[in-house]
Amino acid sequence: PGIVAHEDKNAATGDAWTEWVIPLQAFVDRGINLADVDRIAIGLGAKAGVAGPGGTGTMYFDDIRLYP
């Protein structure tokens, strides 16, 4: 559906700050009507592996903003 993956598959495993800007157009291009969006989710790993074992460490998320 409206999943946008980071182009660097190792982005979550590094120890440096990584900025990731996702244009809203990326969701529109996947057929998402932005007027119908009522929630967002942030995940790590493959969607199929959600129930699998995870890693350890700390992730920080900030400056989550929506721009038209």
Secondary structure as the mmCIF struct_conf table of DSSP 4:
data_model
#
loop_
_struct_conf.conf_type_id
_struct_conf.id
_struct_conf.beg_label_comp_id
_struct_conf.beg_label_asym_id
_struct_conf.beg_label_seq_id
_struct_conf.end_label_comp_id
_struct_conf.end_label_asym_id
_struct_conf.end_label_seq_id
BEND BEND1 GLU A 7 GLU A 7
TURN_TY1_P TURN_TY1_P1 LYS A 9 THR A 13
BEND BEND2 GLY A 14 ALA A 16
TURN_TY1_P TURN_TY1_P2 LEU A 24 LEU A 24
HELX_RH_AL_P HELX_RH_AL_P1 GLN A 25 VAL A 28
TURN_TY1_P TURN_TY1_P3 ASP A 29 GLY A 31
HELX_RH_3T_P HELX_RH_3T_P1 LEU A 34 ASP A 36
BEND BEND3 GLY A 45 GLY A 45
HELX_RH_3T_P HELX_RH_3T_P2 LYS A 47 GLY A 49
TURN_TY1_P TURN_TY1_P4 VAL A 50 ALA A 51
BEND BEND4 GLY A 52 GLY A 52
BEND BEND5 GLY A 57 GLY A 57
#
